[in-house]
């Protein structure tokens, strides 16, 4: 990989990044400083272990799922990928989302985070694994599995009812939901709740 100095965005690149992400030049400069501080190998890229050193991420019970989703198709990220990742969850300014931080992009990232096996659906098992991480030792295994089944079942039934689907799978067993059902289940989650203020 090239030297870090060769990866500093020029003025035209900064303008393009600003337009795509909605971040100001000052915010991009602060993110670049943070990126360089995290890049312990001085290679101009970050690896998973670089992000795992962030204390706030380290203590988050779903951080491994978040990092799995982010590093799904790559071993390292450059500055632009780092910025786009953070900009996905940037609050929408004055109701003007960018292509990166619009609601569907945020929900798609979250869906991909839950879809651990990348089969295009979130299964009961995947919800169960996420709940186990969130609850730790505070829930009995059979209760946690029951909650996971109920979450998936109710999300699928609610989506089906909202879309006029009268028949469910034989036996009424529903073991997964697709993105439209997930998006529908998240309809009452506000854009504010889907956002993270990482820069002031």
C-alpha positions in Angstrom: 0.0 0.0 0.0 1.2 3.6 -0.6 2.4 6.0 1.9 -0.1 7.9 4.0 0.8 11.2 2.6 -0.1 10.0 -0.9 -3.6 9.2 0.3 -4.5 12.6 1.6 -7.5 13.7 -0.4 -6.9 16.7 -2.7 -9.4 19.7 -2.9 -11.5 18.1 -5.7 -11.7 14.8 -3.8 -12.7 16.6 -0.6 -15.5 18.4 -2.5 -16.7 15.1 -4.0 -16.6 13.5 -0.5 -18.5 16.4 1.0 -21.2 16.2 -1.6 -21.6 12.5 -1.2 -21.5 12.4 2.6 -22.9 15.8 3.6 -19.8 16.3 5.9 -18.1 19.6 6.1 -14.4 20.2 5.3 -13.7 20.6 9.0 -15.4 17.4 9.8 -13.5 15.5 7.1 -10.2 16.9 8.5 -11.1 15.7 12.0 -12.0 12.3 10.6 -8.7 12.2 8.7 -6.8 12.9 11.9 -8.7 10.1 13.6 -8.1 7.8 10.7 -4.3 8.4 10.8 -4.3 7.9 14.6 -6.0 4.5 14.2 -3.7 3.5 11.4 -1.0 2.0 13.6 0.9 0.5 10.6 1.0 3.8 8.7 -0.2 2.1 5.6 -3.1 4.4 4.8 -5.7 1.8 5.6 -7.4 0.3 8.7 -7.9 -3.3 9.6 -10.5 -4.8 11.8 -8.1 -4.9 14.7 -7.5 -1.1 14.4 -11.2 -0.4 14.9 -11.4 -2.9 17.7 -9.0 -0.7 19.7 -11.6 2.0 19.9 -12.8 1.8 23.6 -16.4 2.7 22.8 -16.6 0.0 20.2 -14.8 -2.5 22.3 -17.4 -2.4 25.1 -20.4 -2.5 22.7 -22.0 -5.9 22.9 -22.9 -5.9 19.2 -19.5 -4.5 18.0 -18.4 -7.8 16.5 -21.6 -8.0 14.4 -21.1 -4.4 13.3 -17.5 -5.1 12.3 -18.5 -8.4 10.6 -21.0 -6.5 8.5 -18.5 -3.8 7.7 -15.5 -6.0 6.9 -17.7 -8.6 5.1 -16.1 -8.2 1.7 -12.7 -6.8 2.6 -9.8 -7.0 5.0 -9.0 -3.3 5.2 -10.6 0.0 4.5 -9.2 3.2 3.1 -10.1 6.7 4.2 -13.0 7.1 1.8 -14.5 3.8 3.0 -14.0 4.9 6.6 -15.8 8.2 6.0 -18.7 6.5 4.1 -19.1 4.0 6.9 -19.5 6.8 9.5 -21.6 9.0 7.2 -24.1 6.2 6.8 -25.3 6.9 10.4 -24.9 10.7 10.3 -28.1 12.5 11.2 -30.0 14.0 8.3 -29.5 17.7 8.2 -32.6 19.8 7.5 -34.4 16.8 6.0 -31.9 16.5 3.2 -30.4 13.0 3.2 -27.5 12.1 1.0 -27.4 8.9 -0.9 -25.3 7.5 1.9 -27.3 8.5 5.0 -30.8 8.1 3.7 -33.1 5.8 5.8 -33.0 2.9 3.4 -29.2 2.8 3.5 -29.1 2.8 7.3 -31.7 0.0 7.4 -29.9 -2.0 4.7 -26.7 -1.8 6.8 -28.5 -3.0 9.9 -30.2 -5.8 8.0 -26.8 -6.9 6.6 -25.5 -6.8 10.2 -28.2 -9.3 11.3 -27.9 -11.4 8.2 -24.9 -13.3 9.4 -24.8 -16.0 6.8 -25.5 -13.5 3.9 -28.4 -15.5 2.5 -30.7 -12.4 2.1 -32.9 -13.1 5.1 -32.7 -12.7 8.9 -33.4 -16.1 10.5 -34.6 -16.9 14.0 -31.1 -18.3 14.7 -29.5 -15.0 13.7 -31.8 -13.0 15.9 -31.2 -15.5 18.7 -27.4 -15.0 18.4 -27.7 -11.2 18.5 -30.0 -11.4 21.5 -27.6 -13.6 23.3 -24.9 -11.0 22.8 -27.1 -8.2 23.9 -28.5 -10.0 27.0 -25.3 -11.8 28.0 -26.1 -14.1 30.9 -29.2 -12.2 31.9 -31.6 -14.4 30.0 -32.3 -18.1 30.1 -31.4 -19.8 26.8 -34.9 -21.1 26.2 -36.4 -17.6 26.9 -34.0 -15.9 24.5 -34.8 -18.4 21.8 -38.5 -17.9 22.4 -38.1 -14.1 22.1 -36.1 -14.6 18.8 -38.9 -16.8 17.4 -41.5 -14.3 18.4 -39.7 -11.3 16.9 -39.3 -13.0 13.5 -42.8 -14.4 13.6 -44.5 -11.1 14.5 -42.5 -9.1 12.0 -43.4 -11.5 9.2 -47.1 -11.6 10.1 -47.3 -7.8 10.4 -45.6 -7.3 7.0 -47.9 -9.9 5.5 -51.0 -8.3 6.9 -49.9 -4.8 5.8 -49.5 -6.1 2.3 -52.6 -8.2 2.0 -51.0 -11.6 2.1 -53.6 -14.0 3.4 -51.7 -17.2 3.5 -48.6 -18.0 5.6 -46.4 -21.0 5.3 -47.9 -24.4 6.1 -48.0 -25.1 9.8 -47.7 -21.3 10.5 -43.9 -21.7 11.2 -42.0 -18.7 10.1 -38.3 -18.9 10.5 -37.0 -15.8 8.7 -37.8 -12.4 7.3 -36.5 -10.6 4.2 -35.5 -6.9 3.8 -39.0 -5.6 3.0 -40.4 -7.3 6.2 -37.4 -5.9 8.2 -37.9 -2.4 6.8 -41.6 -2.6 7.6 -40.9 -3.8 11.2 -38.6 -0.8 11.6 -41.2 1.7 10.3 -41.8 3.3 13.8 -38.1 3.7 14.5 -37.3 7.4 13.8 -34.5 8.6 11.7 -33.0 10.2 14.8 -32.9 6.7 16.5 -31.0 5.4 13.4 -28.4 8.1 13.6 -25.2 8.5 15.6 -23.6 11.9 16.3 -19.9 11.1 15.9 -18.9 14.7 15.2 -20.1 17.9 16.8 
